[in-house]
């Protein structure tokens, strides 16, 4: 769904660009390999699961200012 599409877009952005290939909304073998490659590059556990640690590193690297948040942020 849209969460998978967002993950794919963030992975592309973290790589420094965008692919001309259309982004699907399914977690397929190609996206699994992208997640594993990202994890390998950033010395994370290479399990192909975009879990909390993978998401944290991905968010720190990719420009996520325009990505919707799951919970509202309190501005102080």
N, C-alpha and C positions, 0 to 999 in steps of 0.2 A: 503494500500500500504506500501511502505518502511518506511514511516514516522511512521505508527502504529507499525511496527516491531521494529523500533528504540526505540519508547516509551516503548514497552514491555521489551526490553532488558535493558533499563535504570532503569526501575522499579525493575527488578530482581537484577540488580547490586546494587541498593540502599538498597535492602533487605539483601545484603551480599552474593549473590550467583547466580547461574544459575539453571534453571529448566531443568529437563530431558524431559519435555513435549515440543513438537515442538511449536515454536512461529508462530502464524498465522499473516496475514497481514490485518485482519479485526478487527474493534473495536467492539468486541462481549461482552456478559454479563460478562464473566470471567475477561476480561481486564477492564471493567467498575468497577467491584468490587475491582480490584487491585488499580486503580486510587483512588477510594473512600477511601480505607484503607490507602493508602499513605497520602492522604489529612488529614484524621483523625489523623494519627500518628504525623503529622507535623503542626497540628492546623490551617489548611487552611479551606476555605469554602468547605464543602463536597458536591460537585455537580457532580462529575464524569467527569468533563470537564478538560482536560489537558491544561488549559489556561496559560497565561503569568506567574502568580504567582506560579502555580504548577510547570511549567517548570523551573523557576528560582531556586526553592528549590531543585528540582530533579537534575538540573545541578550542584548545589553546593555540593550535597551529592554524586552523582555518579561520577565516573572517566570519564570525557567527553573529555579528551585530543585527542582521536582519532575519535571523532564524527565530521563529516563534518559540517561546518558552512554555514548558508544561505548567509552571506555576508562576504567578505574578511576582515581580521583584519589588521590594520595598526600597524606595529612593530616600536616602537620608540626607 
